[in-house]
């Protein structure tokens, strides 16, 4: 770090992509399952990088190359060192569902008052978190760092790198069961954020309505709560989603209440918005700025969007899906006051041995709800879709697109929900 960190400070630019090497940047030659970044070190230097951090011994004597035993570990150590040197406050956020939306809402609220930096896109893993930290501008006052994981121990490692002072777990649900093994495994993984903050003496924002989060918190007393319970520090009530979420909120022991309007669909987003409010209140953001930030935030990237296509109204929530988020989306969709409803559901990934069971539970629910039109996409549904009129299975979104072009939908309310790899957003062209 004594040699590498001063070099980084000259330009404060890092890259792991030899096709995108800004002038003066440091190129980190990471390895993947199908590539070895060391092979592209020379290209990165030609493209504009001033230094290539490599771990292939054959490159030790190559001009412009800086050899280390392990490139990934060096990237993470550089990010952790930079985090310590910055001296700013960091809020860490993780959870099974809603962490990206909550992160962006928090950023919208805090950005009204502070010089803020937050995780861009979905850079929330063992590579993305270091890249996030190394991209923080020098004048930043607060940072919001999203942390994702699909195995136990990963959140603990990301905490060592990001060193959060505050933390928030949005929720725990049936996500990444293939890696975590079970719902209990999910809780053991996510609670690593709480345990890190407890050792550090940091503060936790917690949804007081969640029994699981309260149990995970244990005896740790430094909690700043939000939820629909009147016991919460930030109490949300009178929520509606028709289709956009609106609600009232107040601060505990204060008589004033405020009405907030959002462009998010679904009552399930209430906990995400209340989390952003609680963080804003704690950091002294005025209530009018909080509400303005919430009303101005537009969801993107196929998350909680309501789209008018000219032919149909589409509720698009196809960035990701697991049993918890799938049933929450269905709760919201089925409660909407529309006559002509159509479901387009993609298979839920990374459920391991629980996959067949969870997809069967979903289909059985739809039978009980008597949903008239259901289109299922993905191998997970292949052999479990019953012979019901207007219930059709498709191998992929391309096949569904062909079907919808031949039999177009009109004047329908359509929920599009599934895991990212189904590429369900592709069906928009046929809706």
C-alpha positions as CSV (number, residue, x, y, z in Angstrom):
1,X,0.0,0.0,0.0
2,X,2.9,2.4,0.6
3,X,3.8,2.2,-3.1
4,X,0.4,1.6,-4.7
5,X,-1.8,4.0,-2.8
6,X,0.2,7.2,-3.7
7,X,0.1,6.0,-7.3
8,X,-3.7,5.6,-7.1
9,X,-4.0,9.2,-5.6
10,X,-2.4,10.7,-8.7
11,X,-5.5,10.0,-10.8
12,X,-8.0,8.2,-8.5
13,X,-9.1,6.0,-11.4
14,X,-9.2,2.2,-11.5
15,X,-10.5,-0.2,-14.0
16,X,-10.9,-4.0,-14.4
17,X,-11.9,-3.8,-18.1
18,X,-9.1,-3.6,-20.7
19,X,-11.6,-2.2,-23.1
20,X,-12.3,0.8,-20.8
21,X,-9.1,2.3,-19.6
22,X,-9.2,6.1,-18.9
23,X,-6.0,8.0,-19.2
24,X,-3.9,7.5,-16.1
25,X,-6.0,4.7,-14.6
26,X,-4.8,1.6,-12.8
27,X,-5.8,-1.6,-14.5
28,X,-6.4,-4.6,-12.2
29,X,-5.9,-7.8,-14.1
30,X,-8.6,-9.9,-12.4
31,X,-9.3,-13.6,-13.3
32,X,-12.7,-15.1,-14.1
33,X,-13.9,-18.5,-15.0
34,X,-13.4,-17.9,-18.7
35,X,-10.7,-15.2,-18.8
36,X,-7.4,-14.1,-17.3
37,X,-7.0,-10.4,-17.0
38,X,-3.2,-10.8,-17.1
39,X,-3.5,-11.6,-20.8
40,X,-4.9,-8.1,-21.4
41,X,-2.4,-6.1,-19.4
42,X,-0.4,-4.9,-22.4
43,X,-3.7,-3.8,-24.2
44,X,-4.8,-1.9,-21.1
45,X,-1.5,0.0,-21.0
46,X,-1.9,0.8,-24.7
47,X,-5.5,2.0,-24.2
48,X,-4.5,4.6,-21.5
49,X,-3.8,2.9,-18.2
50,X,-0.6,4.1,-16.6
51,X,-0.2,0.9,-14.5
52,X,-1.3,-2.7,-14.7
53,X,-1.6,-4.6,-11.5
54,X,-0.9,-8.3,-12.4
55,X,-0.2,-11.6,-10.6
56,X,1.3,-13.6,-13.5
57,X,5.1,-14.0,-12.6
58,X,5.9,-13.8,-16.3
59,X,4.8,-10.2,-16.3
60,X,7.1,-9.1,-13.4
61,X,9.7,-7.5,-15.7
62,X,7.2,-6.1,-18.2
63,X,7.2,-2.2,-18.4
64,X,4.1,-0.7,-16.7
65,X,3.3,-3.9,-14.8
66,X,3.1,-4.0,-11.0
67,X,3.3,-7.6,-9.8
68,X,1.4,-8.7,-6.7
69,X,0.7,-12.3,-5.3
70,X,-3.1,-11.9,-5.9
71,X,-4.8,-9.1,-7.9
72,X,-8.2,-9.4,-6.3
73,X,-6.9,-9.3,-2.7
74,X,-4.8,-6.2,-3.7
75,X,-7.8,-4.4,-5.1
76,X,-9.8,-5.1,-1.9
77,X,-6.9,-4.0,0.3
78,X,-6.4,-0.8,-1.7
79,X,-10.2,-0.1,-1.3
80,X,-10.1,-0.8,2.4
81,X,-7.1,1.4,2.9
82,X,-8.7,4.2,0.9
83,X,-11.9,3.9,3.0
84,X,-9.8,4.4,6.1
85,X,-8.0,7.4,4.7
86,X,-11.2,9.1,3.5
87,X,-12.6,9.6,7.0
88,X,-16.2,9.9,5.9
89,X,-19.3,8.2,7.2
90,X,-20.5,5.0,5.4
91,X,-23.9,3.4,5.5
92,X,-23.9,-0.3,4.6
93,X,-27.0,-1.9,3.1
94,X,-27.9,-5.5,2.4
95,X,-31.0,-7.7,2.3
96,X,-32.8,-10.3,0.3
97,X,-35.1,-7.9,-1.5
98,X,-35.3,-4.2,-2.1
99,X,-31.7,-3.3,-1.3
100,X,-31.0,-1.5,-4.6
101,X,-34.3,0.4,-4.5
102,X,-33.7,1.3,-0.9
103,X,-30.2,2.4,-1.6
104,X,-31.4,4.7,-4.4
105,X,-34.1,6.2,-2.3
106,X,-31.7,6.8,0.5
107,X,-29.3,8.5,-1.9
108,X,-32.1,10.7,-3.3
109,X,-33.0,11.8,0.3
110,X,-29.5,12.3,1.6
111,X,-28.3,13.9,-1.7
112,X,-30.6,16.9,-1.0
113,X,-28.4,17.9,2.0
114,X,-25.0,16.2,1.7
115,X,-22.3,15.6,-0.8
116,X,-23.1,12.0,-1.3
117,X,-21.7,9.0,-3.2
118,X,-23.5,5.7,-3.5
119,X,-23.1,2.3,-5.2
120,X,-23.7,2.7,-9.0
121,X,-25.9,0.1,-10.6
122,X,-25.4,-3.3,-9.1
123,X,-21.7,-3.1,-8.1
124,X,-22.3,-4.8,-4.7
125,X,-20.1,-7.9,-4.7
126,X,-16.5,-8.7,-3.8
127,X,-15.3,-6.7,-6.9
128,X,-18.1,-4.1,-7.0
129,X,-17.7,-2.9,-3.4
130,X,-14.0,-2.1,-3.8
131,X,-14.7,-0.3,-7.1
132,X,-17.4,1.7,-5.4
133,X,-15.1,2.8,-2.7
134,X,-12.3,3.7,-5.1
135,X,-14.6,5.8,-7.1
136,X,-15.7,8.1,-4.1
137,X,-14.9,11.7,-4.8
138,X,-12.6,13.5,-2.4
139,X,-15.2,15.9,-1.1
140,X,-17.8,13.3,-0.3
141,X,-19.5,13.6,3.2
142,X,-21.6,10.5,3.2
143,X,-21.5,7.2,1.2
144,X,-24.1,4.5,0.8
145,X,-22.6,1.1,0.0
146,X,-24.8,-1.8,-1.2
147,X,-23.5,-5.2,-0.3
148,X,-24.8,-8.4,-1.9
149,X,-24.0,-12.0,-1.2
150,X,-25.0,-15.5,-2.1
151,X,-22.8,-17.4,0.4
152,X,-22.3,-17.2,4.2
153,X,-19.2,-15.1,5.1
154,X,-19.4,-12.7,2.1
155,X,-21.1,-9.9,4.0
156,X,-18.5,-10.2,6.8
157,X,-15.7,-9.8,4.2
158,X,-17.5,-6.8,2.5
159,X,-17.8,-5.1,5.9
160,X,-14.1,-5.5,6.4
161,X,-13.6,-3.7,3.1
162,X,-16.3,-1.0,3.4
163,X,-16.1,-0.5,7.2
164,X,-19.6,0.9,7.5
165,X,-20.5,3.1,10.5
166,X,-24.2,2.5,10.0
167,X,-26.1,-0.5,8.6
168,X,-29.5,-1.5,7.3
169,X,-30.9,-4.9,6.3
170,X,-34.0,-4.4,4.2
171,X,-35.4,-7.8,4.9
172,X,-34.6,-11.5,4.9
173,X,-36.4,-13.9,2.5
174,X,-36.0,-17.0,0.4
175,X,-33.3,-15.8,-1.9
176,X,-30.1,-17.5,-3.1
177,X,-31.0,-20.7,-1.3
178,X,-28.7,-22.6,-3.6
179,X,-25.7,-20.8,-1.9
180,X,-27.1,-20.2,1.6
181,X,-28.6,-23.7,1.9
182,X,-31.8,-22.6,3.7
183,X,-33.7,-19.6,5.1
184,X,-31.7,-20.0,8.3
185,X,-28.6,-19.7,6.1
186,X,-29.9,-16.5,4.7
187,X,-30.3,-15.0,8.2
188,X,-26.8,-16.2,9.2
189,X,-25.3,-14.4,6.2
190,X,-27.2,-11.2,6.5
191,X,-26.7,-10.8,10.3
192,X,-23.0,-10.5,9.6
193,X,-23.7,-6.8,9.0
194,X,-25.3,-6.4,12.5
195,X,-22.4,-8.3,14.2
196,X,-19.8,-6.1,12.5
197,X,-21.5,-2.9,13.6
198,X,-22.0,-4.3,17.1
199,X,-18.2,-4.9,17.4
200,X,-17.5,-1.5,15.9
201,X,-20.1,0.4,18.0
202,X,-22.0,1.5,14.9
203,X,-25.7,2.1,14.6
204,X,-28.4,0.0,12.9
205,X,-31.6,1.1,11.2
206,X,-34.2,-1.6,11.5
207,X,-37.7,-2.4,10.3
208,X,-39.4,-2.9,13.7
209,X,-42.3,-4.8,11.9
210,X,-39.9,-7.6,11.0
211,X,-39.8,-10.4,13.6
212,X,-36.8,-12.0,11.8
213,X,-34.8,-8.7,11.9
214,X,-35.6,-8.1,15.5
215,X,-34.4,-11.6,16.4
216,X,-31.2,-11.2,14.4
217,X,-30.6,-7.9,16.1
218,X,-30.5,-9.8,19.5
219,X,-29.5,-7.6,22.4
220,X,-27.8,-5.0,20.3
221,X,-29.5,-1.8,21.6
222,X,-28.3,0.8,19.1
223,X,-31.4,0.6,16.8
224,X,-33.1,3.4,14.9
225,X,-36.5,2.0,13.9
226,X,-39.0,2.4,11.2
227,X,-42.2,0.6,10.2
228,X,-46.0,0.6,10.4
229,X,-45.9,0.1,14.1
230,X,-46.6,3.2,16.2
231,X,-43.6,2.1,18.3
232,X,-41.2,2.9,15.4
233,X,-39.1,6.1,15.4
234,X,-40.5,6.7,11.9
235,X,-44.1,5.5,11.6
236,X,-45.8,5.0,8.3
237,X,-49.6,4.7,7.9
238,X,-52.6,5.1,5.6
239,X,-50.6,3.6,2.7
240,X,-52.3,3.2,-0.8
241,X,-51.0,1.8,-4.1
242,X,-53.3,2.7,-6.9
243,X,-51.0,1.9,-8.6
244,X,-48.4,4.3,-7.2
245,X,-47.5,4.2,-3.5
246,X,-48.6,7.0,-1.3
247,X,-48.7,7.2,2.5
248,X,-48.4,9.3,5.6
249,X,-45.6,9.3,8.0
250,X,-44.6,10.9,11.3
251,X,-41.7,10.9,13.8
252,X,-42.4,9.3,17.1
253,X,-43.5,11.7,19.9
254,X,-44.1,14.5,17.5
255,X,-47.6,15.6,16.5
256,X,-46.9,16.5,12.9
257,X,-47.5,14.1,10.0
258,X,-46.6,14.3,6.4
259,X,-48.1,12.9,3.2
260,X,-45.7,11.4,0.7
261,X,-46.3,10.5,-3.0
262,X,-44.0,8.2,-4.9
263,X,-43.7,6.8,-8.5
264,X,-43.1,3.3,-7.1
265,X,-45.7,0.6,-7.4
266,X,-46.6,-1.9,-4.7
267,X,-47.3,-1.7,-1.0
268,X,-44.3,-3.9,-0.6
269,X,-42.2,-0.8,-1.3
270,X,-43.4,1.0,1.8
271,X,-40.7,-0.6,4.0
272,X,-38.1,0.6,1.5
273,X,-39.3,4.1,1.5
274,X,-39.7,4.3,5.3
275,X,-36.1,3.1,5.5
276,X,-35.0,6.0,3.4
277,X,-37.1,8.4,5.5
278,X,-35.6,7.0,8.8
279,X,-32.1,7.6,7.5
280,X,-33.0,11.1,6.3
281,X,-34.5,11.9,9.7
282,X,-31.4,10.7,11.5
283,X,-29.2,12.8,9.4
284,X,-31.4,15.9,9.9
285,X,-32.8,16.2,6.3
286,X,-35.9,18.4,6.5
287,X,-39.2,16.7,6.0
288,X,-40.1,18.8,2.9
289,X,-36.8,17.8,1.2
290,X,-37.4,14.1,2.1
291,X,-40.9,14.2,0.5
292,X,-39.6,16.1,-2.6
293,X,-36.9,13.5,-3.1
294,X,-39.3,10.6,-2.8
295,X,-41.8,12.1,-5.3
296,X,-39.0,12.9,-7.7
297,X,-37.4,9.4,-7.7
298,X,-38.2,7.4,-10.8
299,X,-37.6,3.7,-10.6
300,X,-35.6,2.2,-13.5
301,X,-33.7,-0.9,-14.6
302,X,-37.0,-3.0,-14.7
303,X,-37.7,-2.5,-11.0
304,X,-41.2,-1.5,-9.7
305,X,-42.1,0.4,-12.9
306,X,-45.5,1.1,-14.2
307,X,-45.5,1.6,-18.0
308,X,-48.3,2.7,-20.3
309,X,-47.5,1.1,-23.7
310,X,-50.4,2.5,-25.7
311,X,-52.0,-0.9,-25.7
312,X,-51.7,-2.1,-22.1
313,X,-50.6,-1.0,-18.7
314,X,-47.5,-3.0,-17.5
315,X,-46.2,-3.5,-14.0
316,X,-42.6,-4.3,-14.8
317,X,-40.6,-5.9,-12.0
318,X,-38.3,-8.2,-13.9
319,X,-34.9,-7.4,-12.5
320,X,-34.9,-10.3,-10.0
321,X,-37.3,-12.7,-8.3
322,X,-37.4,-15.1,-5.4
323,X,-40.3,-16.6,-3.5
324,X,-40.6,-13.7,-1.1
325,X,-40.6,-11.0,-3.7
326,X,-42.7,-13.0,-6.1
327,X,-45.6,-13.4,-3.7
328,X,-45.3,-9.8,-2.6
329,X,-45.6,-8.7,-6.2
330,X,-48.6,-11.0,-6.6
331,X,-50.3,-9.6,-3.5
332,X,-50.0,-6.1,-4.9
333,X,-51.1,-7.0,-8.4
334,X,-54.1,-9.1,-7.5
335,X,-55.3,-6.3,-5.2
336,X,-55.4,-3.8,-8.1
337,X,-58.9,-2.8,-9.2
338,X,-58.7,-3.9,-12.8
339,X,-60.8,-6.4,-14.7
340,X,-58.5,-7.6,-17.5
341,X,-55.4,-9.0,-15.7
342,X,-52.6,-11.0,-17.2
343,X,-49.6,-12.6,-15.5
344,X,-46.2,-13.1,-17.2
345,X,-44.0,-14.9,-14.7
346,X,-40.4,-16.1,-15.2
347,X,-38.7,-18.9,-13.3
348,X,-37.0,-18.0,-10.0
349,X,-33.3,-18.8,-10.0
350,X,-30.7,-20.0,-7.4
351,X,-33.2,-21.9,-5.3
352,X,-31.3,-25.1,-5.3
353,X,-33.1,-28.2,-4.0
354,X,-36.1,-25.9,-3.0
355,X,-36.7,-24.8,-6.6
356,X,-39.4,-27.4,-7.7
357,X,-41.3,-27.0,-4.4
358,X,-41.3,-23.2,-4.5
359,X,-42.5,-23.1,-8.1
360,X,-45.3,-25.7,-7.3
361,X,-46.4,-23.5,-4.4
362,X,-46.6,-20.5,-6.7
363,X,-48.7,-22.4,-9.3
364,X,-51.0,-23.8,-6.7
365,X,-51.6,-20.3,-5.4
366,X,-52.5,-19.0,-8.8
367,X,-55.0,-21.9,-9.2
368,X,-56.7,-20.9,-6.0
369,X,-56.7,-17.2,-7.0
370,X,-58.3,-18.3,-10.3
371,X,-56.1,-16.0,-12.4
372,X,-57.6,-16.4,-15.9
373,X,-54.5,-15.7,-18.1
374,X,-51.0,-16.8,-17.1
375,X,-47.9,-17.1,-19.2
376,X,-45.0,-18.9,-17.7
377,X,-41.4,-18.6,-18.9
378,X,-38.4,-20.8,-18.1
379,X,-37.5,-24.5,-17.5
380,X,-38.6,-24.2,-13.8
381,X,-42.2,-24.2,-14.9
382,X,-41.9,-26.8,-17.7
383,X,-43.7,-29.8,-16.2
384,X,-45.8,-28.2,-13.6
385,X,-48.2,-25.8,-15.5
386,X,-51.6,-27.5,-15.4
387,X,-53.9,-27.8,-18.5
388,X,-55.9,-24.6,-17.8
389,X,-57.3,-22.5,-20.6
390,X,-55.1,-19.5,-21.3
391,X,-52.3,-20.8,-19.1
392,X,-49.3,-21.4,-21.4
393,X,-45.7,-22.3,-20.8
394,X,-42.8,-21.0,-22.9
395,X,-39.2,-22.0,-23.0
396,X,-37.9,-18.5,-23.1
397,X,-39.0,-14.9,-23.7
398,X,-38.4,-15.1,-27.4
399,X,-41.1,-17.8,-27.7
400,X,-43.5,-15.7,-25.7
401,X,-42.8,-12.7,-27.9
402,X,-43.7,-14.7,-31.0
403,X,-46.9,-15.9,-29.3
404,X,-47.9,-12.3,-28.2
405,X,-47.3,-11.0,-31.7
406,X,-49.7,-13.6,-33.1
407,X,-52.2,-13.2,-30.2
408,X,-51.7,-9.6,-29.0
409,X,-53.0,-8.3,-25.7
410,X,-55.0,-5.1,-25.5
411,X,-56.4,-3.1,-22.6
412,X,-54.9,-5.4,-20.1
413,X,-53.1,-4.9,-16.8
414,X,-50.0,-7.0,-17.1
415,X,-47.5,-8.1,-14.4
416,X,-44.1,-9.0,-15.7
417,X,-42.1,-10.6,-12.9
418,X,-39.2,-13.0,-12.9
419,X,-35.5,-13.5,-12.4
420,X,-33.1,-11.4,-14.5
421,X,-31.8,-14.3,-16.6
422,X,-35.3,-14.7,-18.2
423,X,-34.9,-11.3,-19.9
424,X,-38.6,-10.7,-19.5
425,X,-38.2,-7.0,-20.4
426,X,-37.9,-8.2,-24.0
427,X,-41.7,-8.9,-24.1
428,X,-42.4,-5.2,-23.8
429,X,-42.1,-4.8,-27.5
430,X,-45.1,-7.2,-27.9
431,X,-47.3,-5.5,-25.2
